[in-house]
Amino acid sequence: MKILVYGAGAIGGYLGARLALAGHDLTIIDMEVTAGLINGDGLHVTEGGQTAVVRPQAYPSVAALFMENSPVFDLILMGMKSYHLADAVNPLAAFVAAPAHVMTIQNGIDVEQPIIERFGADCLIAGSFTTPISKEASNRLIVERGDRGLALASPSGQEVRSWVNLFNQTGVQTIHAKNYEAMKWSKALLNIVGNATSAILNRRPGVIYKSAAMFDVELRMLQETLAVMNKLNIPVMDLPGSPAKRLATAVRRVPKALLKPILTKLVAGGRGDKMPSFQIDLTSGVGASEVQFHNGAIARYGAANGIPAPVNAALNDVLMKLTRQELDWHEFDGRPQRLLAEIARYA
């Protein structure tokens, strides 16, 4: 198969490399520096102590690829961050009016809308990826845990089992998620744990969970999310290596005194000593944050359906204002009382 990875970040690069190692014809579009590294040195993936190298042709832009020739791809995998997806669609549509299949792997709720609006839902394969991948360099990826994988679903109900089989054949543990919304919301439920609070306070999730007040904030955030999902009749589902149902059951049924050590262990095991993605984006100065597709989306759906979600709304708004430098991050750095004061205004 001819595969295009448009945005070879950690996840897109990894999945593209696995497809190439399985014998598929891989092409990559990424920034000029990354494309140059891949063309000169290949794309390196280290997994289980072994490093594999693939050497796809990489291009610095959509125009550079399609003006050189007119390739037809069986699958276009969108590998950029959620907040870059909408802007990436227009250049692609200028050269590919009707792609055969487009796969998204971005985290967040409703991130696929730009693809659906431009190309329709029938060509779309939505993915949720749970394997942690780090980047040693732009063209050098390291798989941190091998016990997770990929879930695939179709928003329109199209058949995706052939794609599940394709990725399983590459060695990526892949499942078919029959309920697209359950897959996306369950991944968001997992993603928000220790993410926005950690970014705002500039402290590791394990430190956040040691604070009784901030643990209460995290618990209320999760309870709001589950209440919105219940209102929308969206079930919680497990993803590869990520027991979202166990998390939901604990939040709903376990007394707070017993729940704190359970969630603290989950956060420590899931994130280790790494700072979460929202904090990484904030420190990078990109001026955008995926919080809008997580806590922000949860708050919006809650408001539209009569389910208050003040904690999610506050976390989204504060982090977005910090991202746009409308608030001074120094005011929140290691100061939970400052964040608690903002949350109280929403409640």
N, C-alpha and C positions, 0 to 999 in steps of 0.2 A: 504493500500500500504506500501511497505517497502522502506523507504527513508534513504539515507546516506547524511549527511552534512559533506563535506570534507573541514574543515576550518570554525570553528564556530565563526567568527568575529561578529560584530554588526548585519550585514544584514543576514548572513548565520544562525546565532544563532536565530535571530528573526523569520525568515521564517520557520526554522526547528521547533521552539517551537509552532508556529501557526499550523503547520501540525500535530504535536503530540497532541495538544489540540483538534484537530478535529478527533482524533482517529487513526491516522496513526502510523505505527511502525517506530520510529526514532532511528538512530544510528549516532554517531558523531565521527569524527577524528579531533583532535586538539593537540596542544602542551601538554606536560606531565602535566604542572601545571594546565592548563585549564581543561584538561580531568579529573584530580584528583578532582578539585573543583566540576565539574558537577556530577561525580560519588558519591561524598560525600554529596553534598548539593543541587543538582539539578540545573536546568537552570531556572532562574527567569526572568520574563518579566513584567514590569510595564507599563500599558497603561490606560489612562483615570482615573488615580488614583487608579486602581485596579492591584494587583500583582498576576500573575499566576505562578505556578511552575510545570515544567515537569521533569521527571527523566529518560532520555534516557541512554543507555549504551554508554560510551565514551572511546575511545582508543587513545593512544599517537602517533600512526603511522599507515600507511596503512598496514605494515607488521604485526603489533600486532593484527589488526583486522582479516586479511585474513589467517594468520597462525594458529589462534585459531579455525576458522571454515571457511566454504566456502559459505557465504551468497550471495544471488542473489537479487539485488536491482532494484526496478521499476524506481527509479530516483536517480541519484547522483547529488547533488547540490554543486557546487564548490564555496566556500565562502571566499577564501583567497584574498589578494590584487592582483591587476592586474599584478604587477611585480613578483609575486610568482607563477602565474598560470602555466607558462611553466615548471618550475622545479617540480611542483606537478603532472604533467601528467605522467612522466615516472614511478614513483613508483606505480601509479594506474594501468597503462597499464601492469605492470608485473604480476598483479593478475587478472585483468579484461580486457580480450582482446577485447571484443565486448559488451560494456555496452548498456543496452536497451535505456536509455535516460540520457543525461548529460545536466544540466542546469547551465549556467554562469550568474552571477549577477555583474560582474566587470564593472567598469566604463572605458570608453575609446574606441578608434577606433581600430579595428583589434585585440582586445585582445583575441577573440575566435579562432584565427588561430592555436594555439597549439592543441586545441581539434579537430579541423577540420582535421589537418594534421595527427593526430594519429588515430582518431576513425571515421573520415568521417563526413560530414555535416548533414547526415540524422538523426543522433541521437541527434543533438544539439538543445536545446531550449535556445535562448538568452534572458536575462532579463535586464530591466533597472528599478531600484528601486529609488523612489523619497522621501520616508519617512525618515526623520532624526532620527537616533537611536544613543543614547549615551551609554557608558559602565560605570556603577558605579564600577563594578569589572568584571573579566573575565567571570563570570557566571551570571552576573546581568545586564540586559539591560533595558533601559528606552526609550519609544517612546515619542519623543518630540512634534510631530504634527501628528494628526490622519486624516488629510484631504488629504493625498497623497496616493501613492500606487505603483503598479507594472505594467509594460508593458512587454508583451512577444511576441517574434517574432521567425520565423524560417529562417535561412539563405538559406535553400534549398527549401523553399516553402512547407514544411511538415505541416500537420494540428496541430495547437496548441490550438484550442478552448477547448479541453478537459482539458488541463492544466490551461487555463484561468478559467474554471469552478471550477477546483479543488481548486485554491487559493482563488477564490471568496467565496467558501464554508467555508474557514478557517477564513473569516472576513477581508482578505486583498483585498482592492479595486484593481482589476486587469482588464486590457484591452488587446485586441488583436491588436498588431501593424502589419498591413499587409505588411508594408515596413520595412524590417530589417535595411537597411542602414539609412533610415529616423529616425528610433528610436535611433540608436546609435549616429548619428551625432547631433541630436537634444539634446540628453542628454549631449554630449560633449559641445555643445554651451552653455548650462546652467551651466555646471561645471566650465568652464574657467572664468566665470565672477568673478572678484576680487579674483582669486586664485593664479596664479603664481606671480603677482605683490605683493600681500600681503605676500607671502612666502619670496620672495627675499628681500623686504624692512623690513620684520619683523614688520608689522603694520596691524591692523585690516582693513578689506575691507572698512568699513565706513570712516576710516581715509584716506585711499588711494583715495577714491572718492571725498574728499574735495579738493584735489590738482587738479588744472586746467590742469597741464601738465600730471599728471598720468591719469586723466580722458580721455585725448586725446589718451594716449597709449591704454587704455582699449577699447575705441571706435574703434580705428584702428584695434585692434586685432579682434573684433567682425566683422567689415566690411570685413577684409580679410577672415575670416571663412565663412561668407555668400557668398563671391565671389567664394571660392573654391567649396562650396556646389552647387552653381548655375552652375558652369562649369561641375560638375559631375552629374547634373540633380537630385540632392537629395533634396526633399522638406523638409521644417521644419514642424514638427508635435508637437502637444501638448501631454504632458505626464501627468499622474494623479496628479492634483494639481499644475502643473508646466506649465504655458502658454508660451511655447517657441515661438509660432507664434506671440504672442503679442510683445515679445522681438525683434524678427526679424523685424517686421513691424516698430517698433519704431526706431531701428538702421538705417533702410533703408530710412525712410520718415520724421522723426521728426527732425526739426532744432536743432543744437547742444545746443543752449541756453535753449530750452525747454526739451531736452533729458536728460540733466544732473540731474535735480531733479527726473525725472522718474526712471533712472537707480540707482540713489543713494537710492531711496526708495525701489527698488527691491532688492538691495544688503542688505540693513538693514533688510528687512522683511525676506529674504531667509536665511541669515546667522546669524542675530542677533549679539551678541557680541562674537561669537565663531570665533576662527582662522580657516581658511579653511584647507582642507585635505593636500594640498601640503606643507603647513607650518608645520603641525603636523608631517608629514613624515620627513621633514628636521630636525626638532628639536629632533626627536627620534633617529637619527643616524643610520637608517637602511641601508643607502648607496644606496637607490633606490628611485625613484619618479615616480608617475603616470603621470607626466607632459609629458613624452615621448609618452604616448598614447592619449594625448590631444593636446596641442600646438605643440608638435613635430610631431605628425601624420598629423595635419593640414598643417604644413609647408612642409612636405614630399609630400603630395598629391598636394599641390600647385605647388611645383617645378616640379613634374612629368607632370603637366597639363598646364604649362605656366602661372600660376597665382601667382605673387609674394606675399609672406606672411612674410615679414621681421620681423614684430613685433612678430609673433608667433615663428619664428625661433630663434630670440634673447632671448625671454623668456624661451624657452625650453633649449637652450644651456647654458645660465647663470645659471638657476636653476640646471641643471644636473652637471655643474662644481662645484657649491656650494655643491651639494649632495656628489660628489666625493672628496670634499675638495681641488679642483684644484684652486678655488678662495677663498679669505678670506671673510667670511660672514660679518665681522665687517666693511668692506669697503662699504657694501650696506645697513647696518642696519640703517633705518631711513634717508637714503640719496638718494632721487629720482634722483638727478643729476648724480650720479654714474651709475644708471641703464639707464638713458636717453642717456648717452654717449655710452654705449654698444649698445643700440638700433640704435643709429645714424650710427654706423659702419656697420650694416646690411643694412640699407636703402641706 
